[in-house]
Amino acid sequence: MEPKFFYIIFSLMVISTALSLTFFMAWKNFGKKAHALTWSIGFLAGAAQWLCMINYDQFPTRESYLLLENAFSMALVALGLRGHCQRTNCKWLPKNLWPYVIPIYGVIAFS
């Protein structure tokens, strides 16, 4: 990986980690609202995604790298949407998105 890309991706990983810690501290100190913990876990998945991208040479195959990247990416999006639903008490969006995410990931994995 070229150094300029490494620094950008490393910065994104640090930012995602900082946001994860910020939301975790907000959850712990400001009334333990469920959306803050959900977003904390989501940004942790985002940080793991950037970490995978930095270490893509360490994966045994390109497919295993892409599958893990997609899993972290889908987790980030699903948890972000779930946190939004928790915060705004959405009535028309499902509170549990995993039954939708898992089949989509299955299509990605087996195609």
Sequence and secondary structure as in RCSB ss.txt:
>XXXX:A:sequence
MEPKFFYIIFSLMVISTALSLTFFMAWKNFGKKAHALTWSIGFLAGAAQWLCMINYDQFPTRESYLLLENAFSMA
LVALGLRGHCQRTNCKWLPKNLWPYVIPIYGVIAFS
>XXXX:A:secstr
  HHHHHHHHHHHHHHHHHHHHHHHHHHHTT  HHHHHHHHHHHHHHHHHHHHHTGGGSSSHHHHHHHHHHHHHH
HHHHHHHHHHHHHT SSS S  HHHHHHHHHHHHH 
